[in-house]
Amino acid sequence: MPRIEVELEDDGRWIGEVTALPGVLVYGATDAEARTKAAALALRVLADQLEHGKPVPDEALGIFALA
């Protein structure tokens, strides 16, 4: 799985981001929630890229076994 970066915002929310996948940026009430939401969104983005024949970042290639 691509690396998930989390940071506590000034307003108390946690932001989770997968920098290897542009647009994968989420908020959560806790560190764990932000990580979970970011992982789920990253998997959705990767699945969409695979489905549409778009390149997948090298960092994410080990997630799926392609037949």
N, CA, C, O and CB atoms as a CASP TS submission, in Angstrom:
PFRMAT TS
TARGET T0000
AUTHOR 0000-0000-0000
METHOD Language model
MODEL 1
PARENT N/A
ATOM      1  N   MET     1       0.854  -1.177   0.000  1.00  0.00           N
ATOM      2  CA  MET     1       0.000   0.000   0.000  1.00  0.00           C
ATOM      3  C   MET     1       0.890   1.227   0.000  1.00  0.00           C
ATOM      4  O   MET     1       1.884   1.273   0.724  1.00  0.00           O
ATOM      5  CB  MET     1      -0.967   0.005   1.221  1.00  0.00           C
ATOM      6  N   PRO     2       0.545   2.217  -0.802  1.00  0.00           N
ATOM      7  CA  PRO     2       1.306   3.466  -0.753  1.00  0.00           C
ATOM      8  C   PRO     2       1.274   4.044   0.658  1.00  0.00           C
ATOM      9  O   PRO     2       0.351   3.781   1.430  1.00  0.00           O
ATOM     10  CB  PRO     2       0.744   4.489  -1.767  1.00  0.00           C
ATOM     11  N   ARG     3       2.267   4.814   0.973  1.00  0.00           N
ATOM     12  CA  ARG     3       2.401   5.394   2.309  1.00  0.00           C
ATOM     13  C   ARG     3       1.290   6.401   2.601  1.00  0.00           C
ATOM     14  O   ARG     3       0.968   7.251   1.770  1.00  0.00           O
ATOM     15  CB  ARG     3       3.763   6.065   2.457  1.00  0.00           C
ATOM     16  N   ILE     4       0.716   6.290   3.790  1.00  0.00           N
ATOM     17  CA  ILE     4      -0.310   7.220   4.249  1.00  0.00           C
ATOM     18  C   ILE     4       0.338   8.174   5.250  1.00  0.00           C
ATOM     19  O   ILE     4       0.927   7.748   6.244  1.00  0.00           O
ATOM     20  CB  ILE     4      -1.530   6.460   4.890  1.00  0.00           C
ATOM     21  N   GLU     5       0.219   9.461   4.972  1.00  0.00           N
ATOM     22  CA  GLU     5       0.743  10.478   5.878  1.00  0.00           C
ATOM     23  C   GLU     5      -0.427  11.123   6.604  1.00  0.00           C
ATOM     24  O   GLU     5      -1.432  11.473   5.984  1.00  0.00           O
ATOM     25  CB  GLU     5       1.583  11.546   5.110  1.00  0.00           C
ATOM     26  N   VAL     6      -0.300  11.280   7.914  1.00  0.00           N
ATOM     27  CA  VAL     6      -1.359  11.913   8.698  1.00  0.00           C
ATOM     28  C   VAL     6      -0.787  13.086   9.485  1.00  0.00           C
ATOM     29  O   VAL     6       0.385  13.110   9.861  1.00  0.00           O
ATOM     30  CB  VAL     6      -2.025  10.891   9.653  1.00  0.00           C
ATOM     31  N   GLU     7      -1.665  14.051   9.714  1.00  0.00           N
ATOM     32  CA  GLU     7      -1.247  15.239  10.448  1.00  0.00           C
ATOM     33  C   GLU     7      -2.461  15.804  11.174  1.00  0.00           C
ATOM     34  O   GLU     7      -3.573  15.783  10.647  1.00  0.00           O
ATOM     35  CB  GLU     7      -0.615  16.304   9.495  1.00  0.00           C
ATOM     36  N   LEU     8      -2.245  16.302  12.372  1.00  0.00           N
ATOM     37  CA  LEU     8      -3.304  16.929  13.149  1.00  0.00           C
ATOM     38  C   LEU     8      -3.439  18.386  12.721  1.00  0.00           C
ATOM     39  O   LEU     8      -2.475  19.149  12.779  1.00  0.00           O
ATOM     40  CB  LEU     8      -3.017  16.822  14.671  1.00  0.00           C
ATOM     41  N   GLU     9      -4.627  18.762  12.297  1.00  0.00           N
ATOM     42  CA  GLU     9      -4.900  20.132  11.868  1.00  0.00           C
ATOM     43  C   GLU     9      -5.161  21.011  13.094  1.00  0.00           C
ATOM     44  O   GLU     9      -5.430  20.509  14.185  1.00  0.00           O
ATOM     45  CB  GLU     9      -6.112  20.175  10.892  1.00  0.00           C
ATOM     46  N   ASP    10      -5.077  22.317  12.899  1.00  0.00           N
ATOM     47  CA  ASP    10      -5.309  23.274  13.993  1.00  0.00           C
ATOM     48  C   ASP    10      -6.712  23.161  14.580  1.00  0.00           C
ATOM     49  O   ASP    10      -6.921  23.453  15.757  1.00  0.00           O
ATOM     50  CB  ASP    10      -5.082  24.694  13.500  1.00  0.00           C
ATOM     51  N   ASP    11      -7.672  22.738  13.762  1.00  0.00           N
ATOM     52  CA  ASP    11      -9.058  22.646  14.235  1.00  0.00           C
ATOM     53  C   ASP    11      -9.363  21.318  14.937  1.00  0.00           C
ATOM     54  O   ASP    11     -10.507  21.077  15.323  1.00  0.00           O
ATOM     55  CB  ASP    11     -10.008  22.830  13.069  1.00  0.00           C
ATOM     56  N   GLY    12      -8.358  20.458  15.104  1.00  0.00           N
ATOM     57  CA  GLY    12      -8.546  19.208  15.825  1.00  0.00           C
ATOM     58  C   GLY    12      -8.824  17.998  14.945  1.00  0.00           C
ATOM     59  O   GLY    12      -8.808  16.863  15.423  1.00  0.00           O
ATOM     60  N   ARG    13      -9.076  18.233  13.675  1.00  0.00           N
ATOM     61  CA  ARG    13      -9.298  17.114  12.758  1.00  0.00           C
ATOM     62  C   ARG    13      -7.960  16.559  12.303  1.00  0.00           C
ATOM     63  O   ARG    13      -6.952  17.266  12.274  1.00  0.00           O
ATOM     64  CB  ARG    13     -10.148  17.553  11.540  1.00  0.00           C
ATOM     65  N   TRP    14      -7.968  15.286  11.949  1.00  0.00           N
ATOM     66  CA  TRP    14      -6.796  14.647  11.382  1.00  0.00           C
ATOM     67  C   TRP    14      -6.957  14.594   9.869  1.00  0.00           C
ATOM     68  O   TRP    14      -8.034  14.275   9.365  1.00  0.00           O
ATOM     69  CB  TRP    14      -6.590  13.227  11.974  1.00  0.00           C
ATOM     70  N   ILE    15      -5.888  14.907   9.146  1.00  0.00           N
ATOM     71  CA  ILE    15      -5.903  14.828   7.699  1.00  0.00           C
ATOM     72  C   ILE    15      -5.006  13.662   7.298  1.00  0.00           C
ATOM     73  O   ILE    15      -3.890  13.512   7.794  1.00  0.00           O
ATOM     74  CB  ILE    15      -5.431  16.172   7.043  1.00  0.00           C
ATOM     75  N   GLY    16      -5.524  12.844   6.390  1.00  0.00           N
ATOM     76  CA  GLY    16      -4.762  11.711   5.875  1.00  0.00           C
ATOM     77  C   GLY    16      -4.575  11.873   4.381  1.00  0.00           C
ATOM     78  O   GLY    16      -5.512  12.223   3.664  1.00  0.00           O
ATOM     79  N   GLU    17      -3.356  11.618   3.912  1.00  0.00           N
ATOM     80  CA  GLU    17      -3.052  11.823   2.498  1.00  0.00           C
ATOM     81  C   GLU    17      -2.137  10.719   1.993  1.00  0.00           C
ATOM     82  O   GLU    17      -1.232  10.264   2.693  1.00  0.00           O
ATOM     83  CB  GLU    17      -2.404  13.202   2.274  1.00  0.00           C
ATOM     84  N   VAL    18      -2.398  10.301   0.759  1.00  0.00           N
ATOM     85  CA  VAL    18      -1.508   9.381   0.063  1.00  0.00           C
ATOM     86  C   VAL    18      -0.892  10.195  -1.068  1.00  0.00           C
ATOM     87  O   VAL    18      -1.521  10.393  -2.108  1.00  0.00           O
ATOM     88  CB  VAL    18      -2.272   8.081  -0.473  1.00  0.00           C
ATOM     89  N   THR    19       0.331  10.665  -0.867  1.00  0.00           N
ATOM     90  CA  THR    19       0.943  11.568  -1.830  1.00  0.00           C
ATOM     91  C   THR    19       1.232  10.901  -3.165  1.00  0.00           C
ATOM     92  O   THR    19       1.337  11.586  -4.182  1.00  0.00           O
ATOM     93  CB  THR    19       2.211  12.126  -1.265  1.00  0.00           C
ATOM     94  N   ALA    20       1.361   9.588  -3.183  1.00  0.00           N
ATOM     95  CA  ALA    20       1.613   8.873  -4.438  1.00  0.00           C
ATOM     96  C   ALA    20       0.381   8.848  -5.333  1.00  0.00           C
ATOM     97  O   ALA    20       0.485   8.542  -6.521  1.00  0.00           O
ATOM     98  CB  ALA    20       2.069   7.448  -4.151  1.00  0.00           C
ATOM     99  N   LEU    21      -0.780   9.164  -4.777  1.00  0.00           N
ATOM    100  CA  LEU    21      -2.034   9.144  -5.530  1.00  0.00           C
ATOM    101  C   LEU    21      -2.705  10.510  -5.399  1.00  0.00           C
ATOM    102  O   LEU    21      -3.388  10.769  -4.408  1.00  0.00           O
ATOM    103  CB  LEU    21      -2.981   8.003  -5.024  1.00  0.00           C
ATOM    104  N   PRO    22      -2.517  11.383  -6.384  1.00  0.00           N
ATOM    105  CA  PRO    22      -3.120  12.712  -6.313  1.00  0.00           C
ATOM    106  C   PRO    22      -4.628  12.647  -6.052  1.00  0.00           C
ATOM    107  O   PRO    22      -5.350  11.860  -6.664  1.00  0.00           O
ATOM    108  CB  PRO    22      -2.851  13.474  -7.604  1.00  0.00           C
ATOM    109  N   GLY    23      -5.073  13.483  -5.139  1.00  0.00           N
ATOM    110  CA  GLY    23      -6.492  13.544  -4.816  1.00  0.00           C
ATOM    111  C   GLY    23      -6.902  12.682  -3.644  1.00  0.00           C
ATOM    112  O   GLY    23      -8.030  12.794  -3.164  1.00  0.00           O
ATOM    113  N   VAL    24      -6.011  11.820  -3.168  1.00  0.00           N
ATOM    114  CA  VAL    24      -6.345  10.974  -2.016  1.00  0.00           C
ATOM    115  C   VAL    24      -6.005  11.769  -0.760  1.00  0.00           C
ATOM    116  O   VAL    24      -4.887  11.722  -0.247  1.00  0.00           O
ATOM    117  CB  VAL    24      -5.564   9.590  -2.053  1.00  0.00           C
ATOM    118  N   LEU    25      -7.009  12.500  -0.287  1.00  0.00           N
ATOM    119  CA  LEU    25      -6.887  13.377   0.857  1.00  0.00           C
ATOM    120  C   LEU    25      -8.208  13.314   1.617  1.00  0.00           C
ATOM    121  O   LEU    25      -9.265  13.594   1.051  1.00  0.00           O
ATOM    122  CB  LEU    25      -6.533  14.844   0.426  1.00  0.00           C
ATOM    123  N   VAL    26      -8.153  12.951   2.888  1.00  0.00           N
ATOM    124  CA  VAL    26      -9.371  12.770   3.677  1.00  0.00           C
ATOM    125  C   VAL    26      -9.190  13.368   5.065  1.00  0.00           C
ATOM    126  O   VAL    26      -8.070  13.618   5.509  1.00  0.00           O
ATOM    127  CB  VAL    26      -9.739  11.275   3.780  1.00  0.00           C
ATOM    128  N   TYR    27     -10.315  13.592   5.742  1.00  0.00           N
ATOM    129  CA  TYR    27     -10.302  14.040   7.126  1.00  0.00           C
ATOM    130  C   TYR    27     -10.925  12.967   8.005  1.00  0.00           C
ATOM    131  O   TYR    27     -11.801  12.220   7.568  1.00  0.00           O
ATOM    132  CB  TYR    27     -11.054  15.384   7.283  1.00  0.00           C
ATOM    133  N   GLY    28     -10.462  12.900   9.249  1.00  0.00           N
ATOM    134  CA  GLY    28     -11.028  11.992  10.225  1.00  0.00           C
ATOM    135  C   GLY    28     -10.997  12.621  11.604  1.00  0.00           C
ATOM    136  O   GLY    28     -10.255  13.572  11.851  1.00  0.00           O
ATOM    137  N   ALA    29     -11.803  12.087  12.489  1.00  0.00           N
ATOM    138  CA  ALA    29     -11.859  12.603  13.856  1.00  0.00           C
ATOM    139  C   ALA    29     -10.647  12.154  14.670  1.00  0.00           C
ATOM    140  O   ALA    29     -10.277  12.801  15.650  1.00  0.00           O
ATOM    141  CB  ALA    29     -13.149  12.145  14.543  1.00  0.00           C
ATOM    142  N   THR    30     -10.029  11.040  14.259  1.00  0.00           N
ATOM    143  CA  THR    30      -8.857  10.506  14.948  1.00  0.00           C
ATOM    144  C   THR    30      -7.799  10.131  13.913  1.00  0.00           C
ATOM    145  O   THR    30      -8.080  10.049  12.718  1.00  0.00           O
ATOM    146  CB  THR    30      -9.235   9.274  15.825  1.00  0.00           C
ATOM    147  N   ASP    31      -6.599   9.909  14.388  1.00  0.00           N
ATOM    148  CA  ASP    31      -5.508   9.442  13.530  1.00  0.00           C
ATOM    149  C   ASP    31      -5.919   8.151  12.819  1.00  0.00           C
ATOM    150  O   ASP    31      -5.741   8.010  11.609  1.00  0.00           O
ATOM    151  CB  ASP    31      -4.214   9.218  14.361  1.00  0.00           C
ATOM    152  N   ALA    32      -6.469   7.216  13.589  1.00  0.00           N
ATOM    153  CA  ALA    32      -6.860   5.921  13.022  1.00  0.00           C
ATOM    154  C   ALA    32      -7.946   6.070  11.961  1.00  0.00           C
ATOM    155  O   ALA    32      -7.898   5.406  10.926  1.00  0.00           O
ATOM    156  CB  ALA    32      -7.346   4.987  14.127  1.00  0.00           C
ATOM    157  N   GLU    33      -8.916   6.932  12.211  1.00  0.00           N
ATOM    158  CA  GLU    33      -9.989   7.126  11.241  1.00  0.00           C
ATOM    159  C   GLU    33      -9.445   7.737   9.946  1.00  0.00           C
ATOM    160  O   GLU    33      -9.840   7.333   8.853  1.00  0.00           O
ATOM    161  CB  GLU    33     -11.091   8.022  11.834  1.00  0.00           C
ATOM    162  N   ALA    34      -8.543   8.705  10.070  1.00  0.00           N
ATOM    163  CA  ALA    34      -7.953   9.318   8.875  1.00  0.00           C
ATOM    164  C   ALA    34      -7.161   8.288   8.081  1.00  0.00           C
ATOM    165  O   ALA    34      -7.223   8.276   6.851  1.00  0.00           O
ATOM    166  CB  ALA    34      -7.045  10.502   9.263  1.00  0.00           C
ATOM    167  N   ARG    35      -6.421   7.428   8.763  1.00  0.00           N
ATOM    168  CA  ARG    35      -5.656   6.377   8.078  1.00  0.00           C
ATOM    169  C   ARG    35      -6.582   5.379   7.370  1.00  0.00           C
ATOM    170  O   ARG    35      -6.320   4.983   6.234  1.00  0.00           O
ATOM    171  CB  ARG    35      -4.758   5.635   9.084  1.00  0.00           C
ATOM    172  N   THR    36      -7.648   4.982   8.038  1.00  0.00           N
ATOM    173  CA  THR    36      -8.586   4.030   7.455  1.00  0.00           C
ATOM    174  C   THR    36      -9.272   4.613   6.230  1.00  0.00           C
ATOM    175  O   THR    36      -9.383   3.951   5.198  1.00  0.00           O
ATOM    176  CB  THR    36      -9.626   3.610   8.485  1.00  0.00           C
ATOM    177  N   LYS    37      -9.731   5.852   6.348  1.00  0.00           N
ATOM    178  CA  LYS    37     -10.394   6.496   5.216  1.00  0.00           C
ATOM    179  C   LYS    37      -9.442   6.702   4.048  1.00  0.00           C
ATOM    180  O   LYS    37      -9.836   6.533   2.894  1.00  0.00           O
ATOM    181  CB  LYS    37     -10.982   7.831   5.641  1.00  0.00           C
ATOM    182  N   ALA    38      -8.192   7.064   4.330  1.00  0.00           N
ATOM    183  CA  ALA    38      -7.208   7.267   3.265  1.00  0.00           C
ATOM    184  C   ALA    38      -6.898   5.950   2.565  1.00  0.00           C
ATOM    185  O   ALA    38      -6.772   5.916   1.340  1.00  0.00           O
ATOM    186  CB  ALA    38      -5.917   7.884   3.832  1.00  0.00           C
ATOM    187  N   ALA    39      -6.774   4.875   3.321  1.00  0.00           N
ATOM    188  CA  ALA    39      -6.510   3.564   2.725  1.00  0.00           C
ATOM    189  C   ALA    39      -7.672   3.127   1.843  1.00  0.00           C
ATOM    190  O   ALA    39      -7.459   2.617   0.742  1.00  0.00           O
ATOM    191  CB  ALA    39      -6.255   2.516   3.817  1.00  0.00           C
ATOM    192  N   ALA    40      -8.888   3.321   2.315  1.00  0.00           N
ATOM    193  CA  ALA    40     -10.066   2.935   1.534  1.00  0.00           C
ATOM    194  C   ALA    40     -10.151   3.736   0.237  1.00  0.00           C
ATOM    195  O   ALA    40     -10.427   3.174  -0.823  1.00  0.00           O
ATOM    196  CB  ALA    40     -11.346   3.134   2.361  1.00  0.00           C
ATOM    197  N   LEU    41      -9.916   5.039   0.318  1.00  0.00           N
ATOM    198  CA  LEU    41      -9.966   5.869  -0.880  1.00  0.00           C
ATOM    199  C   LEU    41      -8.834   5.503  -1.841  1.00  0.00           C
ATOM    200  O   LEU    41      -9.037   5.474  -3.055  1.00  0.00           O
ATOM    201  CB  LEU    41      -9.887   7.357  -0.503  1.00  0.00           C
ATOM    202  N   ALA    42      -7.651   5.227  -1.310  1.00  0.00           N
ATOM    203  CA  ALA    42      -6.524   4.830  -2.157  1.00  0.00           C
ATOM    204  C   ALA    42      -6.854   3.558  -2.929  1.00  0.00           C
ATOM    205  O   ALA    42      -6.556   3.464  -4.120  1.00  0.00           O
ATOM    206  CB  ALA    42      -5.256   4.622  -1.309  1.00  0.00           C
ATOM    207  N   LEU    43      -7.457   2.590  -2.275  1.00  0.00           N
ATOM    208  CA  LEU    43      -7.837   1.351  -2.960  1.00  0.00           C
ATOM    209  C   LEU    43      -8.870   1.612  -4.044  1.00  0.00           C
ATOM    210  O   LEU    43      -8.806   1.008  -5.114  1.00  0.00           O
ATOM    211  CB  LEU    43      -8.380   0.333  -1.960  1.00  0.00           C
ATOM    212  N   ARG    44      -9.823   2.504  -3.784  1.00  0.00           N
ATOM    213  CA  ARG    44     -10.823   2.848  -4.804  1.00  0.00           C
ATOM    214  C   ARG    44     -10.166   3.515  -6.017  1.00  0.00           C
ATOM    215  O   ARG    44     -10.501   3.206  -7.160  1.00  0.00           O
ATOM    216  CB  ARG    44     -11.900   3.780  -4.206  1.00  0.00           C
ATOM    217  N   VAL    45      -9.239   4.422  -5.759  1.00  0.00           N
ATOM    218  CA  VAL    45      -8.545   5.116  -6.841  1.00  0.00           C
ATOM    219  C   VAL    45      -7.712   4.129  -7.657  1.00  0.00           C
ATOM    220  O   VAL    45      -7.728   4.170  -8.887  1.00  0.00           O
ATOM    221  CB  VAL    45      -7.648   6.240  -6.277  1.00  0.00           C
ATOM    222  N   LEU    46      -6.989   3.247  -6.981  1.00  0.00           N
ATOM    223  CA  LEU    46      -6.177   2.252  -7.685  1.00  0.00           C
ATOM    224  C   LEU    46      -7.043   1.316  -8.519  1.00  0.00           C
ATOM    225  O   LEU    46      -6.699   1.001  -9.658  1.00  0.00           O
ATOM    226  CB  LEU    46      -5.347   1.442  -6.688  1.00  0.00           C
ATOM    227  N   ALA    47      -8.156   0.874  -7.962  1.00  0.00           N
ATOM    228  CA  ALA    47      -9.053  -0.010  -8.708  1.00  0.00           C
ATOM    229  C   ALA    47      -9.585   0.699  -9.955  1.00  0.00           C
ATOM    230  O   ALA    47      -9.680   0.091 -11.021  1.00  0.00           O
ATOM    231  CB  ALA    47     -10.227  -0.476  -7.813  1.00  0.00           C
ATOM    232  N   ASP    48      -9.928   1.969  -9.827  1.00  0.00           N
ATOM    233  CA  ASP    48     -10.417   2.735 -10.967  1.00  0.00           C
ATOM    234  C   ASP    48      -9.329   2.879 -12.031  1.00  0.00           C
ATOM    235  O   ASP    48      -9.605   2.760 -13.225  1.00  0.00           O
ATOM    236  CB  ASP    48     -10.905   4.118 -10.513  1.00  0.00           C
ATOM    237  N   GLN    49      -8.102   3.134 -11.600  1.00  0.00           N
ATOM    238  CA  GLN    49      -7.002   3.254 -12.556  1.00  0.00           C
ATOM    239  C   GLN    49      -6.781   1.941 -13.306  1.00  0.00           C
ATOM    240  O   GLN    49      -6.586   1.941 -14.521  1.00  0.00           O
ATOM    241  CB  GLN    49      -5.714   3.675 -11.838  1.00  0.00           C
ATOM    242  N   LEU    50      -6.811   0.843 -12.590  1.00  0.00           N
ATOM    243  CA  LEU    50      -6.640  -0.463 -13.228  1.00  0.00           C
ATOM    244  C   LEU    50      -7.767  -0.746 -14.209  1.00  0.00           C
ATOM    245  O   LEU    50      -7.532  -1.212 -15.325  1.00  0.00           O
ATOM    246  CB  LEU    50      -6.575  -1.570 -12.174  1.00  0.00           C
ATOM    247  N   GLU    51      -8.980  -0.463 -13.787  1.00  0.00           N
ATOM    248  CA  GLU    51     -10.155  -0.726 -14.618  1.00  0.00           C
ATOM    249  C   GLU    51     -10.111   0.064 -15.924  1.00  0.00           C
ATOM    250  O   GLU    51     -10.580  -0.409 -16.959  1.00  0.00           O
ATOM    251  CB  GLU    51     -11.430  -0.388 -13.850  1.00  0.00           C
ATOM    252  N   HIS    52      -9.549   1.264 -15.871  1.00  0.00           N
ATOM    253  CA  HIS    52      -9.521   2.119 -17.050  1.00  0.00           C
ATOM    254  C   HIS    52      -8.178   2.108 -17.778  1.00  0.00           C
ATOM    255  O   HIS    52      -7.929   2.947 -18.644  1.00  0.00           O
ATOM    256  CB  HIS    52      -9.861   3.522 -16.656  1.00  0.00           C
ATOM    257  N   GLY    53      -7.318   1.158 -17.427  1.00  0.00           N
ATOM    258  CA  GLY    53      -6.055   1.003 -18.125  1.00  0.00           C
ATOM    259  C   GLY    53      -5.056   2.119 -17.894  1.00  0.00           C
ATOM    260  O   GLY    53      -4.146   2.320 -18.699  1.00  0.00           O
ATOM    261  N   LYS    54      -5.218   2.838 -16.811  1.00  0.00           N
ATOM    262  CA  LYS    54      -4.293   3.930 -16.488  1.00  0.00           C
ATOM    263  C   LYS    54      -3.109   3.363 -15.703  1.00  0.00           C
ATOM    264  O   LYS    54      -3.244   2.347 -15.022  1.00  0.00           O
ATOM    265  CB  LYS    54      -5.014   5.057 -15.670  1.00  0.00           C
ATOM    266  N   PRO    55      -1.962   4.013 -15.798  1.00  0.00           N
ATOM    267  CA  PRO    55      -0.792   3.517 -15.064  1.00  0.00           C
ATOM    268  C   PRO    55      -0.989   3.617 -13.550  1.00  0.00           C
ATOM    269  O   PRO    55      -1.609   4.554 -13.045  1.00  0.00           O
ATOM    270  CB  PRO    55       0.460   4.298 -15.476  1.00  0.00           C
ATOM    271  N   VAL    56      -0.454   2.643 -12.855  1.00  0.00           N
ATOM    272  CA  VAL    56      -0.509   2.602 -11.395  1.00  0.00           C
ATOM    273  C   VAL    56       0.882   2.962 -10.886  1.00  0.00           C
ATOM    274  O   VAL    56       1.870   2.446 -11.408  1.00  0.00           O
ATOM    275  CB  VAL    56      -0.974   1.186 -10.862  1.00  0.00           C
ATOM    276  N   PRO    57       0.989   3.837  -9.876  1.00  0.00           N
ATOM    277  CA  PRO    57       2.308   4.199  -9.353  1.00  0.00           C
ATOM    278  C   PRO    57       3.093   2.970  -8.903  1.00  0.00           C
ATOM    279  O   PRO    57       2.523   2.035  -8.339  1.00  0.00           O
ATOM    280  CB  PRO    57       2.163   5.177  -8.188  1.00  0.00           C
ATOM    281  N   ASP    58       4.397   2.973  -9.152  1.00  0.00           N
ATOM    282  CA  ASP    58       5.253   1.851  -8.771  1.00  0.00           C
ATOM    283  C   ASP    58       5.089   1.472  -7.309  1.00  0.00           C
ATOM    284  O   ASP    58       5.135   0.291  -6.965  1.00  0.00           O
ATOM    285  CB  ASP    58       6.700   2.183  -9.050  1.00  0.00           C
ATOM    286  N   GLU    59       4.901   2.453  -6.451  1.00  0.00           N
ATOM    287  CA  GLU    59       4.757   2.228  -5.014  1.00  0.00           C
ATOM    288  C   GLU    59       3.542   1.354  -4.691  1.00  0.00           C
ATOM    289  O   GLU    59       3.499   0.721  -3.636  1.00  0.00           O
ATOM    290  CB  GLU    59       4.643   3.564  -4.286  1.00  0.00           C
ATOM    291  N   ALA    60       2.563   1.316  -5.583  1.00  0.00           N
ATOM    292  CA  ALA    60       1.317   0.598  -5.327  1.00  0.00           C
ATOM    293  C   ALA    60       1.209  -0.721  -6.089  1.00  0.00           C
ATOM    294  O   ALA    60       0.207  -1.422  -5.952  1.00  0.00           O
ATOM    295  CB  ALA    60       0.152   1.473  -5.683  1.00  0.00           C
ATOM    296  N   LEU    61       2.196  -1.069  -6.871  1.00  0.00           N
ATOM    297  CA  LEU    61       2.084  -2.249  -7.728  1.00  0.00           C
ATOM    298  C   LEU    61       1.900  -3.551  -6.967  1.00  0.00           C
ATOM    299  O   LEU    61       1.280  -4.475  -7.495  1.00  0.00           O
ATOM    300  CB  LEU    61       3.293  -2.356  -8.584  1.00  0.00           C
ATOM    301  N   GLY    62       2.413  -3.659  -5.753  1.00  0.00           N
ATOM    302  CA  GLY    62       2.311  -4.909  -5.000  1.00  0.00           C
ATOM    303  C   GLY    62       0.966  -5.168  -4.361  1.00  0.00           C
ATOM    304  O   GLY    62       0.777  -6.218  -3.748  1.00  0.00           O
ATOM    305  N   ILE    63       0.027  -4.251  -4.483  1.00  0.00           N
ATOM    306  CA  ILE    63      -1.269  -4.413  -3.819  1.00  0.00           C
ATOM    307  C   ILE    63      -2.132  -5.439  -4.531  1.00  0.00           C
ATOM    308  O   ILE    63      -2.785  -6.257  -3.883  1.00  0.00           O
ATOM    309  CB  ILE    63      -2.002  -3.078  -3.751  1.00  0.00           C
ATOM    310  N   PHE    64      -2.142  -5.404  -5.856  1.00  0.00           N
ATOM    311  CA  PHE    64      -3.000  -6.271  -6.629  1.00  0.00           C
ATOM    312  C   PHE    64      -2.194  -7.317  -7.371  1.00  0.00           C
ATOM    313  O   PHE    64      -1.117  -7.020  -7.887  1.00  0.00           O
ATOM    314  CB  PHE    64      -3.826  -5.463  -7.597  1.00  0.00           C
ATOM    315  N   ALA    65      -2.695  -8.522  -7.431  1.00  0.00           N
ATOM    316  CA  ALA    65      -2.103  -9.560  -8.273  1.00  0.00           C
ATOM    317  C   ALA    65      -2.890  -9.566  -9.568  1.00  0.00           C
ATOM    318  O   ALA    65      -4.060  -9.947  -9.587  1.00  0.00           O
ATOM    319  CB  ALA    65      -2.123 -10.980  -7.574  1.00  0.00           C
ATOM    320  N   LEU    66      -2.260  -9.151 -10.635  1.00  0.00           N
ATOM    321  CA  LEU    66      -2.936  -9.076 -11.917  1.00  0.00           C
ATOM    322  C   LEU    66      -2.822 -10.402 -12.642  1.00  0.00           C
ATOM    323  O   LEU    66      -1.741 -10.985 -12.729  1.00  0.00           O
ATOM    324  CB  LEU    66      -2.359  -7.945 -12.771  1.00  0.00           C
ATOM    325  N   ALA    67      -3.939 -10.869 -13.157  1.00  0.00           N
ATOM    326  CA  ALA    67      -3.942 -12.151 -13.880  1.00  0.00           C
ATOM    327  C   ALA    67      -3.553 -11.938 -15.321  1.00  0.00           C
ATOM    328  O   ALA    67      -3.497 -12.895 -16.093  1.00  0.00           O
ATOM    329  CB  ALA    67      -5.320 -12.828 -13.801  1.00  0.00           C
TER
END
